[in-house]
Amino acid sequence: MDDTYQVIVVGGGFAGMTAAKELGLKGIRVLLIDANNYHQFQPLLYQVATAQIGVSAIARPLRSVFRRIRGVRVLTAEVTAIDSATRTVTTADGSTYRARILVIAAGAVPNFFNTPGADEYAYPLYSVTDATRLGTGLTHLLDEADREPAGSVDVVVIGAGPTGVETAGALAENVKYVVPKYFSPVLAARCRVHLVDMVPNVLNAFSPKSQEYTRNRLGKLGVQLHLGVGVTGVRADGVTLADGTVIPGRIVVWAGGLKAGKVIAESGLTQGRGGRIDVRPDLTAPDAEGVYVLGDAANMTDSTGAKLPQLGSVAQQSGKWAARNIYADLTGGTRQPFGYWDKGYMAMVGRGAAVAEIGRRRVQLQGPLAFVSWLGVHLALLPGFQQKVRALFSWAIGYVTHSPAQVVVGRPE
Ligand SMILES: Cc1cc2nc3c(=O)[nH]c(=O)nc-3n(C[C@H](O)[C@H](O)[C@H](O)COP(=O)(O)OP(=O)(O)OC[C@H]3O[C@@H](n4cnc5c(N)ncnc54)[C@H](O)[C@@H]3O)c2cc1C
């Protein structure tokens, strides 16, 4: 048992990385454990899957993030068990670590809502591994279709939230610009992108104006919308809908929802909606002493009691706020309830097009201005200077040449 650390942070995503950084800068001894040795920037996973940017633009080694923060030790290990009562974590090799304060920031996993076949056939999009696997699948689908004399080449995206909309838009743009250039206009004419959601709107959390803009843009790109009808099954050759329709799809992308991962389910903490932990306003878990749960692993509320969505900005701010409260715990101060600064939402709908609803007042932007804001915000959020330069360079190449900035290698499983 290693208990030399004041704080253990499980998960080096937006929430855990920010918490560890803030604590380390205050001189607190922190052990940051992540199954991967890198931080991954999920908002741009769909661009990795569609060859717009490379992995090294969205993943940053955690040890590089903390190389100048001496108090933080990065440990690459999968946490297999969390005992919240004793604030002890066990890793896959059987080692155990205990600290005075435990921060659980282990994110989420795809929620297939028990949809038959989804687990087996759908491609989730939650990690770098998911994105490269999908990119490989898409590349090989085109190579395969190119060898065939005829027949449609369908890709189905399930879930018309920001992830689904951005993915469907990027796929449709590849069909419009890349497939005719690299393969043939004949093959491009055989390709179809479908976007499915049980809700009758795209981007359900956005305003009707943004929804209408998005529908129009997706329509212009040729995305076929199937809204207001749920998916009842995923098969090797497509999806079935509740009204009996079968949409053919050689690749099905799951952007349909998230839930807390297994390690949280078995932590001894009471789970709420989505399997997440309903934390107190100060971000501590209600049924264990000295345990904080942050980001996508938690159901958090703002100062008015409104539920906060699973967003990068929420996770990042929760990490920063928790660090202040933890510092107060360790130095005899008083914890403060989480004060979330609502920056709003945005989603890219293809080249030069996006929707943004900025700030608590939801100032609405559509089109090129929203697109530029989207680029600026994502560039600012990327986790390191090199990542920012790589992303900017890839975007510029893609924009000017209408070509993928990356080469996809590997073979489908
Ligand atoms: C495809 C996609 C697009 C998105 N787009 C946007 C967007 O445009 N804007 C926005 O604001 N938000 C967006 N989000 C949401 C945002 O990315 C998440 O809300 C945010 O990443 C949550 O941060 P987190 O730190 O809670 O979890 P994560 O970032 O998921 O980090 C969790 C970390 O925990 C580690 N981990 C998990 N289990 C274990 C274990 N057992 N042992 C060790 N380590 C473990 C993981 O490896 C990971 O590094 C998007 C999410 C996805 C999936």
The ligand as an ORCA input file, in Angstrom:
! r2SCAN-3c Opt
* xyz 0 1
  C     -17.103     12.572    -29.433
  C     -17.276     13.619    -28.367
  C     -17.372     14.954    -28.735
  C     -17.508     15.947    -27.754
  N     -17.585     17.259    -28.133
  C     -17.622     18.222    -27.176
  C     -17.600     19.605    -27.537
  O     -17.585     19.957    -28.720
  N     -17.606     20.525    -26.538
  C     -17.624     20.141    -25.223
  O     -17.601     21.024    -24.340
  N     -17.651     18.858    -24.856
  C     -17.661     17.889    -25.797
  N     -17.663     16.575    -25.433
  C     -17.759     16.233    -24.015
  C     -16.424     16.323    -23.324
  O     -15.402     15.782    -24.118
  C     -16.543     15.577    -22.004
  O     -17.590     16.159    -21.272
  C     -15.251     15.679    -21.202
  O     -14.186     15.062    -21.895
  C     -15.404     15.013    -19.842
  O     -14.197     15.137    -19.166
  P     -13.827     14.110    -18.006
  O     -12.511     14.562    -17.479
  O     -14.964     13.980    -17.072
  O     -13.713     12.709    -18.710
  P     -12.756     12.217    -19.888
  O     -12.271     13.351    -20.705
  O     -13.495     11.123    -20.551
  O     -11.503     11.622    -19.108
  C     -11.614     10.461    -18.352
  C     -10.246      9.860    -18.220
  O     -10.326      8.784    -17.295
  C      -9.551      7.709    -17.765
  N     -10.103      6.481    -17.197
  C     -11.367      6.012    -17.331
  N     -11.510      4.865    -16.652
  C     -10.315      4.619    -16.082
  C      -9.814      3.556    -15.270
  N     -10.599      2.536    -14.897
  N      -8.527      3.590    -14.888
  C      -7.718      4.640    -15.232
  N      -8.143      5.637    -16.012
  C      -9.405      5.637    -16.417
  C      -9.672      7.788    -19.282
  O      -8.581      7.152    -19.925
  C      -9.702      9.297    -19.514
  O      -8.423      9.810    -19.756
  C     -17.556     15.570    -26.391
  C     -17.466     14.225    -26.034
  C     -17.327     13.262    -27.013
  C     -17.223     11.819    -26.613
*
